[in-house]
């Protein structure tokens, strides 16, 4: 999968300014300006990219489960002791 980077011109714009510009250009695009559509799209793509990166940075690491020997597949699962073969 290839990632497309935004032009460096958008790197210096802060998030609030980016949102304001995207809203402004989207409004012009909705009024029929064909060039504004492409600019608004590029600004919105950059907004989503930044949001995705900030959300990923907040995720906690996944806990690593200790591996069990393959022959003990019936022990220690999420429903341990609740299977049809468990003694009552």
N, C-alpha and C positions, 0 to 999 in steps of 0.2 A: 504494500500500500504506500503510495507516495503522498507526502504532505505538501500542500501548497502554502507557501509563506506569503504574508501580505507585504506590499512594498514598504520600504523603510520610512516612507513619509508618514505612515500611520503609527509608527512606534513611539513618537514623541507626544502624541495626543493622549491626555489622561482620559479615564473612563467616563467622567461626566461630560466632557466636551465631545467625546465620541458618540455618546448617546444623543446629545443635542443635535449634532451634525446628521446623524442617521435619521432622526425624526424629521428634521428640516428637509433633507433630501427626499425622504419617503413621501412627505407632503407634496413636494413639487412633482414627484413621479405620479402620484395619484391624480394630480391636475393635468396630466397628459404629457409631461416633459420626458421624452424617451431617453435622453442622456442622463437625466436624474435617476432613472431606474437603475442603471448600472452602478452609479456611484453609491446610491442608497444600499444596494445589494452588497457591495464591497464593504461598506461600513458596518452593516449588520452581521456579515460573516466575521469580521474582526471582533465585534462585540461578543458573538457566541464563542469564538475561539478563546478569548480572554476569560469568559465566564467558565468555560469548561476546564481550563487550566487551574483557575482558582478553586473550583470545586474539587478537583482531583487532589490538590495539595492538602485539602482538609480531611481526606479520608484516612482513617486509622489503618495500620497494617493488619492484614488478615492473620488470625491466629493459626499457628502451624500445629496440626494434630500429630501426636506420636504414632509412627507406623506400627501396625500390628502384624504379626506373622500371618501369612496367607492361610494357614490351616486353622487359625482361630477366628475365622470370619463371623462366627455366631456369637462371639463374646464382645462386650464393650461397645455395641452399636448404640444408636440414639434410642432404640426401643429395647434395650437390654433386658432379657427375661420375659418379654411380652410376646414372643413368637409362638407359633403353633406347636413347636417341639419342646417348649419349656415345661419342666415338671411343675405340678401344682401343689 
